[in-house]
């Protein structure tokens, strides 16, 4: 089958179902936009994470747009995020479990501001999965072993 850049009917149906399911919880484009905007205000002000981001991001507009595409891809399977986040995170010296825990704390606080119930729980679960994956990937790359013990994960 020739690639045309057009998603298959199956992929389109999956995306539509994810978007419908998310919308039923109150997660839509506006929710994602507000989450990303508010979250990164917290990150920039954070004494631990703020300096890490400040060293790498001079123009926040494109970064926020990229993060909105990322989260829409995660939550809706939109397919619009084409980045490779792992290499960017691998390049950050000292990125460790307490930093990911801090990231998740800020994320949870942001979710508590803008939503509750199923929406917040669903999005926070995706954030935990991402933190677990990144932490393990970074640890394997740098140390040849998982960053989390089997059965361990961010709560």
Backbone as ProteinMPNN parsed JSONL, in Angstrom:
{"seq_chain_A": "XXXXXXXXXXXXXXXXXXXXXXXXXXXXXXXXXXXXXXXXXXXXXXXXXXXXXXXXXXXXXXXXXXXXXXXXXXXXXXXXXXXXXXXXXXXXXXXXXXXXXXXXXXXXXXXXXXXXXXXXXXXXXXXXXXXXXXXXXXXXXXXXXXXXXXXXXXX", "coords_chain_A": {"N_chain_A": [[0.843, -1.181, 0.0], [0.576, 2.157, -0.857], [1.99, 4.982, 0.69], [0.231, 7.834, 1.489], [0.019, 9.848, 3.218], [-2.423, 10.217, 4.226], [-4.485, 9.209, 6.837], [-5.417, 5.819, 7.562], [-8.734, 4.371, 7.28], [-9.217, 2.878, 9.598], [-7.344, 3.953, 11.462], [-8.336, 6.552, 11.535], [-10.857, 6.084, 12.662], [-10.117, 5.173, 15.219], [-8.869, 7.47, 16.235], [-11.056, 9.242, 16.235], [-12.701, 7.975, 18.101], [-11.102, 8.125, 20.422], [-10.998, 10.906, 20.749], [-13.742, 11.426, 21.114], [-14.236, 9.982, 23.47], [-12.505, 11.329, 25.226], [-13.674, 13.876, 25.129], [-16.098, 13.369, 26.37], [-15.252, 13.277, 28.967], [-14.633, 15.862, 29.364], [-12.338, 16.738, 28.217], [-10.879, 18.558, 25.815], [-9.7, 20.481, 22.966], [-9.454, 23.063, 24.061], [-9.181, 22.492, 26.795], [-6.698, 21.134, 26.769], [-5.038, 23.189, 25.845], [-5.293, 25.111, 27.908], [-4.309, 23.591, 30.063], [-1.596, 23.126, 29.3], [-0.629, 25.793, 29.045], [-1.018, 26.839, 31.697], [0.426, 24.959, 33.201], [3.105, 25.296, 32.317], [3.596, 27.886, 33.165], [3.796, 27.43, 35.89], [6.04, 25.711, 35.848], [8.068, 27.422, 34.895], [8.272, 29.168, 37.043], [9.156, 27.519, 39.031], [11.604, 26.634, 41.434], [13.284, 24.422, 41.107], [12.795, 23.114, 38.58], [12.468, 25.278, 36.847], [15.005, 26.647, 36.19], [16.233, 24.656, 34.603], [14.601, 24.475, 32.346], [14.786, 27.149, 31.524], [17.399, 27.343, 30.629], [17.245, 26.09, 28.201], [15.101, 26.969, 26.683], [14.345, 29.712, 24.919], [12.366, 31.077, 23.562], [9.188, 30.874, 24.397], [6.736, 30.562, 23.096], [6.79, 28.845, 20.653], [7.537, 26.456, 21.97], [5.388, 25.97, 23.71], [3.353, 25.62, 21.817], [4.301, 23.286, 20.601], [4.127, 21.516, 22.789], [1.389, 21.472, 23.169], [0.591, 20.216, 20.804], [1.827, 17.762, 21.335], [0.408, 16.826, 23.654], [-2.205, 16.739, 22.635], [-1.819, 14.722, 20.796], [-1.216, 12.595, 22.52], [-3.576, 12.41, 24.078], [-5.689, 12.342, 22.233], [-4.862, 10.82, 20.133], [-4.096, 12.232, 17.881], [-2.039, 12.414, 16.078], [-0.51, 14.554, 15.356], [1.828, 15.37, 16.568], [5.167, 15.179, 15.911], [7.617, 15.01, 17.003], [10.706, 14.017, 18.672], [11.019, 13.311, 21.727], [12.654, 11.932, 23.599], [15.553, 11.997, 22.975], [16.023, 14.726, 23.526], [15.541, 14.876, 26.262], [17.458, 13.108, 27.194], [19.739, 14.594, 26.912], [19.819, 16.305, 29.037], [21.632, 16.991, 31.791], [21.734, 15.157, 34.848], [19.023, 14.669, 35.131], [16.62, 13.228, 37.004], [14.871, 10.87, 39.187], [13.676, 12.392, 41.407], [13.307, 14.846, 40.067], [11.496, 14.214, 38.039], [9.387, 13.474, 39.669], [8.83, 15.946, 40.795], [8.0, 17.323, 38.507], [5.655, 15.899, 37.98], [4.215, 16.552, 40.297], [3.766, 19.309, 39.903], [2.261, 19.126, 37.608], [0.003, 17.729, 38.533], [-0.991, 19.631, 40.347], [-1.697, 21.637, 38.569], [-3.678, 20.336, 37.061], [-5.575, 20.024, 39.106], [-6.426, 22.611, 39.388], [-7.791, 23.14, 36.996], [-9.519, 21.084, 36.361], [-11.355, 18.18, 37.387], [-12.132, 14.959, 38.733], [-12.865, 12.416, 36.34], [-11.523, 13.487, 34.074], [-9.177, 14.805, 35.063], [-7.987, 12.623, 36.342], [-7.576, 10.836, 34.215], [-5.819, 12.282, 32.49], [-3.703, 12.732, 34.23], [-2.877, 10.129, 34.705], [-1.82, 9.485, 32.169], [0.314, 11.274, 32.187], [1.845, 10.204, 34.289], [2.561, 7.754, 33.143], [4.175, 8.65, 31.052], [6.232, 9.925, 32.495], [7.295, 7.688, 33.872], [8.192, 6.166, 31.679], [10.077, 7.905, 30.457], [11.922, 8.27, 32.576], [12.85, 5.627, 32.945], [13.919, 5.152, 30.365], [15.971, 7.078, 30.226], [17.604, 6.262, 32.367], [18.338, 3.676, 31.517], [19.761, 4.338, 29.209], [21.893, 5.911, 30.266], [22.889, 4.396, 32.436], [22.511, 1.729, 32.008], [20.484, 0.301, 33.213], [17.142, -0.032, 34.572], [15.399, 2.882, 35.744], [13.48, 2.696, 37.589], [12.352, 0.346, 39.929], [11.102, -3.011, 39.287], [7.592, -3.013, 39.224], [7.52, -0.631, 40.559], [6.584, 2.758, 40.369], [5.566, 6.091, 39.454], [3.248, 7.652, 41.58]], "CA_chain_A": [[0.0, 0.0, 0.0], [1.344, 3.384, -0.97], [1.717, 5.976, 1.741], [-0.223, 9.101, 0.934], [-0.09, 10.828, 4.288], [-3.801, 10.182, 4.712], [-4.659, 8.079, 7.761], [-6.335, 4.759, 7.152], [-10.043, 4.469, 7.939], [-9.087, 2.326, 10.948], [-6.673, 4.965, 12.294], [-9.279, 7.661, 11.695], [-11.89, 5.657, 13.615], [-9.503, 5.155, 16.553], [-8.704, 8.872, 16.652], [-12.374, 9.801, 16.531], [-13.165, 7.366, 19.354], [-10.335, 8.711, 21.533], [-11.445, 12.291, 20.919], [-15.084, 11.368, 21.681], [-14.105, 9.537, 24.857], [-11.912, 12.436, 25.982], [-14.668, 14.951, 25.21], [-17.085, 12.976, 27.382], [-14.661, 13.597, 30.27], [-14.363, 17.298, 29.415], [-11.013, 17.001, 27.65], [-10.947, 18.981, 24.422], [-8.56, 21.324, 22.607], [-9.351, 24.168, 25.023], [-8.637, 21.905, 28.023], [-5.267, 20.889, 26.542], [-4.371, 24.491, 25.759], [-5.24, 25.689, 29.26], [-3.398, 22.765, 30.859], [-0.209, 23.402, 28.911], [-0.282, 27.181, 29.4], [-0.908, 26.984, 33.156], [1.498, 24.099, 33.698], [4.424, 25.857, 32.059], [3.775, 29.039, 34.057], [4.308, 26.821, 37.129], [7.393, 25.209, 35.598], [8.989, 28.557, 34.797], [8.432, 29.761, 38.377], [9.635, 26.503, 39.967], [13.046, 26.784, 41.695], [14.032, 23.243, 40.667], [12.646, 22.875, 37.15], [12.557, 26.522, 36.081], [16.326, 26.881, 35.577], [16.51, 23.634, 33.574], [13.889, 24.904, 31.145], [15.292, 28.461, 31.105], [18.652, 27.129, 29.879], [16.984, 25.442, 26.922], [13.991, 27.569, 25.943], [14.398, 31.172, 24.878], [11.087, 31.547, 23.048], [8.216, 29.922, 24.927], [5.606, 30.362, 22.188], [6.907, 27.592, 19.897], [7.569, 25.308, 22.873], [4.012, 25.721, 24.165], [2.633, 25.058, 20.677], [4.766, 21.908, 20.462], [3.583, 20.727, 23.891], [-0.048, 21.289, 22.91], [0.507, 19.14, 19.801], [2.197, 16.53, 22.023], [-0.68, 16.362, 24.516], [-3.345, 16.329, 21.799], [-1.469, 13.409, 20.246], [-1.343, 11.613, 23.599], [-4.947, 12.278, 24.566], [-6.657, 12.148, 21.156], [-4.208, 10.105, 19.028], [-4.264, 13.131, 16.743], [-0.966, 12.191, 15.122], [0.084, 15.819, 14.912], [3.148, 15.568, 17.167], [6.14, 14.379, 15.183], [8.911, 15.193, 17.643], [11.405, 12.914, 19.339], [11.342, 13.926, 23.013], [13.657, 11.234, 24.401], [16.903, 12.556, 22.844], [16.093, 16.024, 24.197], [15.633, 14.631, 27.702], [18.745, 12.449, 27.453], [20.788, 15.614, 26.911], [19.74, 17.124, 30.254], [22.407, 16.332, 32.842], [21.178, 15.047, 36.193], [17.576, 14.478, 35.148], [16.484, 12.041, 37.84], [13.549, 10.553, 39.718], [13.052, 13.521, 42.117], [12.88, 15.888, 39.121], [10.251, 13.752, 37.424], [8.36, 13.564, 40.709], [8.478, 17.371, 40.887], [7.239, 17.608, 37.291], [4.319, 15.333, 38.192], [3.536, 17.356, 41.321], [3.297, 20.54, 39.259], [1.223, 18.715, 36.67], [-1.184, 17.421, 39.341], [-1.516, 20.895, 40.874], [-2.341, 22.322, 37.445], [-4.934, 19.62, 36.792], [-6.515, 20.318, 40.192], [-6.965, 23.948, 39.12], [-8.633, 23.27, 35.796], [-10.458, 19.997, 36.176], [-11.343, 17.182, 38.442], [-12.816, 13.737, 38.337], [-12.322, 11.54, 35.312], [-10.586, 14.201, 33.196], [-7.897, 14.965, 35.751], [-7.418, 11.292, 36.58], [-7.139, 10.302, 32.922], [-4.643, 13.02, 32.013], [-2.605, 12.489, 35.166], [-2.376, 8.763, 34.433], [-0.957, 9.571, 30.986], [1.544, 11.953, 32.606], [2.632, 9.223, 35.055], [3.129, 6.789, 32.192], [5.253, 9.339, 30.337], [7.344, 10.085, 33.448], [7.898, 6.36, 34.06], [8.887, 5.795, 30.444], [11.261, 8.748, 30.292], [12.902, 7.961, 33.62], [13.471, 4.341, 32.611], [14.726, 5.321, 29.158], [17.177, 7.84, 30.572], [18.445, 5.41, 33.214], [18.911, 2.62, 30.678], [20.764, 4.966, 28.343], [23.066, 6.387, 31.02], [23.399, 3.465, 33.45], [22.291, 0.354, 31.593], [19.461, -0.366, 34.023], [15.929, 0.747, 34.762], [15.399, 3.903, 36.785], [12.455, 2.291, 38.537], [12.346, -1.087, 40.204], [9.873, -3.648, 38.791], [6.423, -2.742, 40.045], [7.59, 0.727, 41.09], [6.197, 3.796, 39.416], [5.088, 7.309, 40.09], [1.839, 7.569, 42.006]], "C_chain_A": [[0.886, 1.242, 0.0], [0.957, 4.348, 0.144], [1.348, 7.297, 1.089], [-0.254, 10.206, 1.965], [-1.498, 10.916, 4.849], [-3.953, 8.993, 5.651], [-5.653, 7.055, 7.208], [-7.686, 4.975, 7.831], [-10.001, 3.937, 9.373], [-8.454, 3.34, 11.897], [-7.602, 6.144, 12.549], [-10.353, 7.305, 12.719], [-11.349, 5.64, 15.044], [-9.341, 6.572, 17.079], [-10.046, 9.489, 17.036], [-12.923, 9.255, 17.846], [-12.415, 7.951, 20.547], [-10.791, 10.139, 21.801], [-12.834, 12.319, 21.553], [-15.034, 10.992, 23.157], [-13.529, 10.647, 25.735], [-12.933, 13.554, 26.172], [-15.732, 14.633, 26.249], [-16.577, 13.268, 28.795], [-14.403, 15.095, 30.427], [-12.994, 17.671, 28.884], [-11.182, 17.308, 26.167], [-9.743, 19.869, 24.138], [-8.366, 22.463, 23.606], [-8.774, 23.68, 26.349], [-7.131, 21.711, 27.886], [-4.508, 22.207, 26.531], [-4.22, 25.127, 27.133], [-4.275, 24.908, 30.155], [-1.953, 23.108, 30.556], [0.199, 24.807, 29.332], [-0.076, 27.337, 30.909], [0.25, 26.166, 33.722], [2.862, 24.751, 33.491], [4.658, 27.196, 32.762], [4.345, 28.534, 35.386], [5.758, 26.368, 36.959], [8.388, 26.358, 35.583], [9.266, 29.183, 36.16], [9.051, 28.794, 39.381], [11.146, 26.626, 40.175], [13.885, 25.589, 41.239], [13.986, 23.113, 39.148], [12.815, 24.131, 36.302], [13.906, 26.755, 35.434], [16.682, 25.875, 34.477], [15.847, 24.05, 32.264], [14.449, 26.222, 30.626], [16.591, 28.338, 30.303], [18.395, 26.659, 28.453], [15.92, 26.135, 26.064], [14.078, 29.092, 26.052], [13.05, 31.756, 24.468], [10.016, 30.516, 23.426], [7.051, 29.651, 23.983], [5.701, 29.064, 21.388], [6.931, 26.352, 20.796], [6.153, 24.96, 23.347], [3.168, 25.12, 23.035], [3.005, 23.589, 20.48], [4.171, 21.018, 21.56], [2.078, 20.507, 23.737], [-0.245, 20.207, 21.853], [0.82, 17.797, 20.448], [1.016, 15.982, 22.827], [-1.931, 16.011, 23.73], [-3.067, 14.965, 21.17], [-1.622, 12.32, 21.291], [-2.815, 11.356, 23.934], [-5.973, 11.951, 23.483], [-6.126, 11.26, 20.034], [-4.299, 10.928, 17.743], [-3.189, 12.942, 15.68], [-0.245, 13.453, 14.692], [1.452, 16.096, 15.523], [4.131, 14.621, 16.492], [7.533, 14.476, 15.792], [9.483, 13.906, 18.208], [11.857, 13.424, 20.702], [12.455, 13.224, 23.782], [15.06, 11.803, 24.203], [17.072, 13.913, 23.537], [16.251, 15.845, 25.706], [16.94, 13.937, 28.075], [19.874, 13.468, 27.581], [20.787, 16.483, 28.167], [20.51, 16.414, 31.358], [21.652, 16.298, 34.169], [19.68, 14.887, 36.26], [17.288, 13.152, 35.841], [15.064, 11.907, 38.389], [12.933, 11.721, 40.509], [12.593, 14.648, 41.183], [11.593, 15.486, 38.409], [9.109, 13.805, 38.424], [7.895, 15.018, 40.854], [7.617, 17.773, 39.692], [5.804, 17.11, 37.459], [3.536, 16.094, 39.253], [2.967, 18.641, 40.721], [2.155, 20.244, 38.293], [-0.086, 18.453, 37.418], [-1.814, 18.697, 39.891], [-2.239, 21.675, 39.778], [-3.67, 21.657, 37.114], [-5.98, 19.925, 37.853], [-7.159, 21.692, 40.002], [-8.012, 23.948, 38.017], [-9.657, 22.155, 35.619], [-10.406, 19.053, 37.355], [-11.981, 15.914, 37.9], [-12.085, 12.967, 37.262], [-11.283, 12.232, 34.434], [-9.214, 14.309, 33.845], [-7.217, 13.621, 35.959], [-6.844, 10.706, 35.29], [-5.852, 10.97, 32.447], [-3.462, 12.767, 32.936], [-2.03, 11.093, 34.982], [-1.464, 8.76, 33.216], [0.363, 10.246, 31.353], [2.436, 11.007, 33.409], [3.295, 8.206, 34.129], [4.308, 7.407, 31.433], [6.457, 9.504, 31.256], [8.059, 8.758, 33.674], [8.74, 5.974, 32.851], [10.167, 6.609, 30.259], [12.326, 8.41, 31.328], [13.606, 6.642, 33.319], [14.367, 4.45, 31.382], [16.028, 6.046, 29.424], [18.131, 6.972, 31.392], [19.09, 4.29, 32.401], [20.016, 3.193, 29.8], [22.043, 5.307, 29.104], [23.698, 5.325, 31.909], [23.195, 1.995, 33.105], [21.292, -0.409, 32.432], [18.27, 0.566, 34.185], [16.098, 1.772, 35.878], [14.395, 3.613, 37.867], [12.569, 0.786, 38.727], [11.075, -1.704, 39.62], [8.715, -3.425, 39.767], [6.398, -1.341, 40.634], [7.172, 1.695, 39.993], [5.756, 5.015, 40.182], [3.618, 7.16, 40.417], [1.109, 8.838, 41.66]], "O_chain_A": [[1.834, 1.341, 0.78], [-0.214, 4.509, 0.49], [2.075, 7.808, 0.237], [-0.52, 11.363, 1.64], [-1.737, 11.611, 5.836], [-3.583, 7.875, 5.29], [-6.594, 7.393, 6.489], [-7.774, 5.679, 8.837], [-10.665, 4.476, 10.259], [-8.955, 3.566, 12.998], [-7.647, 6.673, 13.659], [-10.717, 8.136, 13.552], [-12.043, 6.046, 15.976], [-9.641, 6.844, 18.241], [-10.15, 10.179, 18.05], [-13.539, 9.99, 18.617], [-13.024, 8.244, 21.576], [-10.95, 10.534, 22.956], [-13.091, 13.14, 22.434], [-15.704, 11.605, 23.988], [-14.003, 10.878, 26.847], [-13.041, 14.117, 27.261], [-16.216, 15.532, 26.936], [-17.37, 13.481, 29.712], [-14.001, 15.547, 31.499], [-12.536, 18.797, 29.079], [-11.569, 16.451, 25.374], [-8.857, 19.996, 24.982], [-7.233, 22.791, 23.957], [-7.966, 24.375, 26.963], [-6.372, 22.079, 28.783], [-3.447, 22.32, 27.145], [-3.149, 25.623, 27.482], [-3.512, 25.503, 30.916], [-1.17, 23.355, 31.472], [1.267, 24.99, 29.917], [0.928, 27.901, 31.345], [0.967, 26.624, 34.611], [3.689, 24.754, 34.403], [5.807, 27.6, 32.937], [5.265, 29.135, 35.941], [6.598, 26.613, 37.825], [9.448, 26.265, 36.203], [10.368, 29.674, 36.407], [9.434, 29.209, 40.476], [11.894, 26.712, 39.202], [15.085, 25.739, 41.007], [15.029, 23.012, 38.501], [13.26, 24.049, 35.158], [13.964, 27.036, 34.237], [17.369, 26.23, 33.519], [16.464, 23.984, 31.201], [14.577, 26.401, 29.415], [16.847, 29.138, 29.404], [19.255, 26.822, 27.588], [15.852, 25.909, 24.856], [13.909, 29.67, 27.126], [12.641, 32.804, 24.969], [9.949, 29.431, 22.848], [6.434, 28.59, 24.073], [4.776, 28.253, 21.437], [6.4, 25.307, 20.418], [5.773, 23.789, 23.378], [2.364, 24.218, 23.27], [2.141, 22.75, 20.225], [3.759, 19.891, 21.287], [1.559, 19.465, 24.136], [-1.14, 19.372, 21.981], [0.163, 16.799, 20.152], [0.664, 14.809, 22.696], [-2.652, 15.085, 24.103], [-3.976, 14.147, 21.029], [-2.109, 11.232, 20.982], [-3.236, 10.205, 24.057], [-7.009, 11.353, 23.772], [-6.851, 10.971, 19.082], [-4.547, 10.392, 16.663], [-3.403, 13.27, 14.513], [0.553, 13.421, 13.755], [2.169, 16.974, 15.044], [3.942, 13.405, 16.504], [8.516, 14.073, 15.17], [8.836, 12.859, 18.218], [12.975, 13.924, 20.825], [13.147, 13.878, 24.562], [15.724, 12.079, 25.202], [18.14, 14.212, 24.072], [17.005, 16.575, 26.349], [17.47, 14.161, 29.163], [20.855, 13.225, 28.284], [21.676, 17.318, 28.336], [20.092, 15.351, 31.817], [21.016, 17.276, 34.564], [19.107, 14.962, 37.347], [17.656, 12.088, 35.344], [14.184, 12.716, 38.096], [11.758, 12.022, 40.302], [11.608, 15.328, 41.47], [10.707, 16.315, 38.2], [7.982, 14.146, 38.063], [6.704, 15.28, 41.017], [6.621, 18.48, 39.847], [4.854, 17.816, 37.122], [2.324, 16.264, 39.124], [1.826, 19.012, 40.997], [1.205, 21.018, 38.18], [-1.151, 18.9, 36.992], [-3.037, 18.83, 39.9], [-3.27, 22.299, 40.03], [-4.674, 22.339, 36.91], [-7.159, 20.07, 37.53], [-8.301, 21.909, 40.407], [-9.006, 24.671, 38.095], [-10.571, 22.281, 34.804], [-9.518, 19.131, 38.204], [-12.323, 15.836, 36.72], [-10.858, 12.872, 37.263], [-10.269, 11.628, 34.086], [-8.205, 13.945, 33.241], [-6.007, 13.497, 35.772], [-5.748, 10.145, 35.289], [-4.906, 10.291, 32.049], [-2.335, 12.605, 32.468], [-0.819, 10.901, 35.094], [-0.43, 8.093, 33.23], [1.42, 9.832, 30.878], [3.654, 11.008, 33.23], [4.456, 7.846, 34.321], [5.32, 6.745, 31.205], [7.588, 9.249, 30.842], [9.289, 8.706, 33.668], [9.871, 5.509, 32.995], [11.218, 6.054, 29.94], [13.503, 8.279, 30.991], [14.829, 6.553, 33.428], [15.465, 3.893, 31.367], [17.075, 5.664, 28.9], [19.335, 6.956, 31.134], [20.27, 3.994, 32.586], [21.084, 2.595, 29.668], [23.145, 5.023, 28.635], [24.91, 5.34, 32.12], [23.657, 1.115, 33.832], [21.249, -1.638, 32.377], [18.365, 1.775, 33.969], [16.843, 1.553, 36.833], [14.443, 4.208, 38.944], [12.85, 0.049, 37.781], [10.071, -1.008, 39.469], [8.852, -3.625, 40.974], [5.37, -0.906, 41.154], [7.403, 1.439, 38.811], [5.592, 4.98, 41.402], [2.842, 6.614, 39.632], [-0.084, 8.959, 41.938]]}, "name": "protein", "num_of_chains": 1, "seq": "XXXXXXXXXXXXXXXXXXXXXXXXXXXXXXXXXXXXXXXXXXXXXXXXXXXXXXXXXXXXXXXXXXXXXXXXXXXXXXXXXXXXXXXXXXXXXXXXXXXXXXXXXXXXXXXXXXXXXXXXXXXXXXXXXXXXXXXXXXXXXXXXXXXXXXXXXXX"}
